[in-house]
Amino acid sequence: MAKIKLERNLIDLVKYPIITDKTTKLIEDNQYCFAVDNKANKLDIKKAIEYIFNVRVQEINTLNRMQKKRRLGQFIGKKTNYKKAIVKLHKDDNIKLFPDN
């Protein structure tokens, strides 16, 4: 029972991959960007990526994105902030983010 709960926590830790022009250039260097939970540390992120994608992680860099203000007419709101993790894999491993058609 505890193992199922631990696996579920690891899966919930990684929210989604970040796909931009800059991150697609990083894929060529075997680095991938993910939005992760704000309270996650590097060890938890490493365990989650290795469990979900079955790869070996070499290095992880994290940064907290600043919360940006957005305005819609007279209303001012804030975008949700997230922690960004840049994951560098071993040279033999890779993640298929774009499936072949």
N, C-alpha and C positions, 0 to 999 in steps of 0.2 A: 504494500500500500504506500509506503513512504517513497519507494522508487518511482511509482507512477506520479506522485505529487512533485517530486524533484524534476522529472522529465517535463512535466507540464509547466513548471516554473521556468525551465530553460527555454522552452518553446515560446512562452509569452514574453521573454526578455527582449528578443529581437522583433521589432515592429515591422519594418519593411526596408528593402534596399533603396538607396538614394540614387536616382538615375538623372544625371545632368551631363553637360558637355565635359566638364572637368573630371567627373567621376568615370566617364567612359574612357577618357585618356588614361586614367589610373589603372583601368582593367588590363591594359597592355603591359603594365609593370607588375601584374599579379596582385593588385591592391583593390579591395572592394569596400564600399561605404555603406553603412547601415544606420538607420535610426533605431536607437535602443532606449530602454527605460532610463529615466533620469537617475534612479538610485543604483543602477548597475555599476559594478567596478570592472576592471580589466580582466580579472580572473574569471568572473561570472560570464563575461562576454566571450572569452576564449572557450570556456566549456560549452556554451550554447552554440557557437558557430561550428565547433568540432562535432558536436552531437547532431545538429540539424543537417549539415552538408557533408559530413564524413570526410573532412579534410584536416590537414595539420596546419595550425596557425603559428607563424614565426614571430610576428610583432603586432601590437595593437596601439594605436594612438586614439585618444578620445578628446572631445571638446564639447562644451556646453554652448548651445546656440542661444544668443540673446533673444528675448521676447520682443517682437516687433509690434508696433501699434498700427492698426488699420482703421480707416474711417469710412463709414457708409452713411452719407448724408450728415445728419446732425449727431449721429451716434459714433462714439469712439470705442473700439474694442481692441483686444489683443489676440495675436495668433498664438497657437499653442507652441510652447518651446519643447525641444527634445535634445537628447544627447546624441552626438554623431560619433560613430566609431569607424575608423579607417583601419581595416584588417589586412595585413600583409601575409600571404600564404607562402609555404615552401614552393620552390621552383617546379616541383613535380605535380603539385595539386592545382586545381582550378575549380571554379563554381560556374555552372551553366545558368546564367541569368536570362539569356535570350535563347529559347528553344529553336532548333532548326525546323523550318517549315518544308 
